[in-house]
Amino acid sequence: MTEQSKRPLTADDLKTINVLSDPQFSPQGNSFAFVSTAANDDNNYTSHLFMQSLNRAQPRQWTFANAKNSHPRFSPDGKKIVFQSDRSGTQQIWLLHTDGGEARQLTTFKHGAVNPEWSNDGSYIIFSAPLEKQDDVTNQHELSEDERRKEKEAKSKQPLVVNRLQYKSDAKAFHDEKRSQLVKYSLKEETFEQLTSADADHLLEDMAPDGKHLLFSANLSDDADYELTNDLYLLNVSTHETTTLTNGKGQYGHARFSPNGEKVACLGHQFAYQGATLNDLYIFDISSGESTCLSSKWDFQLGDAMIGDTRIGQSETGPIWSEDGNHLFFIGTDSGSTSLYQADLTGELQVLYEDNNHVFGFTLYGNNCILGVSTPTDPGNFHQLDQDGHLTPLTDANNEFLAEVSLSEPEALTFQADDGWEVQGWLMRPYGFDASKKYPFILEVHGGPHAMYGQTFFHEMQLLASKGYVVLYTNPRGSHGYGQEFVDACRADYGGKDYTDLMTAVDYVLDKYDFIDHDRLGVTGGSYGGFMTNWIVSHTNRFKAAVTQRCISNWLSFYGVSDIGYFFTKWELGKNLLEDPEALWNFSPLKYAKNVETPLLIVHGENDYRCPIEQSEQLFITLKQLRKEVEFVRFPDANHELSRSGKPDMRIERLNHITRWFEAYL
């Protein structure tokens, strides 16, 4: 079937897409496990575990319950898999034999248990559990559905007493007294032992080869409520003695022991450019305490900074050691794509795979490598990478969807900003494109701002193209992928050169492509992209329709209402509320509301703690009182992640409102 004979993509297609994640090689290296996630009929998501043999065409499904099953980890002998699942009502740890049979529930913790990892001899498992100070891990009882409902009702009738600066977050809403602690489960004795107890969240990073130690990250500072540092710690599993590896001045994570257990590799930085600081790759010598930065001469982001709206589920991005301990493997973000890299212990860098697409995860076994790859016309599949850098497909997750739906292949663009800086972008042509016709146009602006658009599948972009729009998305200064100077360049300049980059991009494509209708231009974006949409329509009237999503309109109030406002405002704008309120007001689109002539749709989630809905409320009331053309759509039970991991029906409804608005005005 040709692209011309295929049907256009719809908003409802969001429910048909299977999203693959978390590939994990078996200890024998002849197969790997992975997770597949899709929307279900209950307006939620189901995740299943699969096993894919390198010698077979089809994967074998391991879990079948209508639940979220994830984080599969093979036992060292390959005979069992431990994973997490909410099939009992709460995320708990389960054990499954790889030769078949029913999964067995290992934990019944009141508030759940997640992220299990095996010891190297397979005798015990370490996992994380939210615990209160008085909780006893040897006497945990999982609540029934009725008990959970009653507890929630009782809690809703009690006032919330707040005495911490960090008392809420978009991921958890209002915080409570539970902290994520590390727990050891012995398979032979079937006993639990709590390993950490500090008043902090502990994240397991890795298990030592000798089984006697583990690595975790946490902020154990006495000033933790005021600091955003995150250190690495070595913990003796028997004595619970803790040794600090890092210096208390930065953020560190993705830490891994070397094969001999003598070194630790990790990613991190020390806030040289606040939240716009590129990650570095560090090596810590455990015995001497010395550290080495391998990436001091590199100028790209380590890890995956790609933005998309269909990447549900975590995947490994590195660093991962080679078997001989002489090399490290990791994903890096550069120029609109992500690639697989290798570095030796002197910092000598080699690209193992790059092909102008999105590498979202990988797993290694000796010289064997499985890559998860997404492209603008494929939500993602797993491939085997050979020694010459070629890929052999192993999965075909969305073959039926891709066989019947026409997708737009973006054209990469590079243009010069008004000061000579190069800016990258992509242009999508509409469904059934005819070069002799004129088409309406939509500019998409990403959030972050320190993130990156690029060569990955983006359902929202494809939907707009399927509806007959030319779609442009770019990486203005402030984006990842173009080095430290570029990603830092928007700080203290919001609405400055980042704005002119976007307007120059629009000018460039209007001049280059005669199939764009200059009188039918639209713009949309979320989070920082919502701020920028507000800024654009309050500083130019060239756009005939705009949709601002989970936006920022007033930095004065954002400082105190956002879960990150008290530090993000200073980081990004250079001032906090008490230092220079006038500067914050000058950065606020709300100040310029009287200039808005573009019909504006405001979209926001009720439970957004990152950019709280009051930001949209202020904008709506101000524009409405000024008798501007404005509409406000509030999404119940939705946080900042509405467009990426929100309820499927709400995600589709959001897309329908966006396309409705553009259809009405463009």
Secondary structure by P-SEA (a helix, b strand, c coil): cccccbbbbcccccccbbbbcccccccccccccbbbbbbccccbbbbbbbbbbccccbbbbcccccccccccccccccccccccccccccbbbbbbbccccbbbbcccccccccccccccccccccccccccccccccbbbbbcaaaaaaaaaaaaabbbbbcccccccccccccccccbbbbbbbccccbbbbcccccbbbbbccccccccbbbbbbccccccccccccbbbbbcccccbbbbccccccccccccccccccbbbbbcccccccccbbbbbbbbbcccccccccccccccccccccccccccbbbbcccccccccccccbbbbcccbbbbbbbccccccccccccccccccccccccbbbbbccccccccbbbbbcccbbbbbcccccccccccbbbbbbbbbbbbcccbbbbbbbbbbcccccccbbbbbbbbbbccccccccccccaaaaaaaaaccbbbbbbcccccccccccccccccccccaaaaaaaaaaaaaaaccccccccbbbbbcccaaaaaaaaaaaccccccbbbbccccccccccccccccccccccccccccccccaaaaaaacccccccccccbbbbbbbcccccccaaaaaaaaaaaaaacccbbbbbbccccccccccccaaaaaaaaaaaaaaaaacc
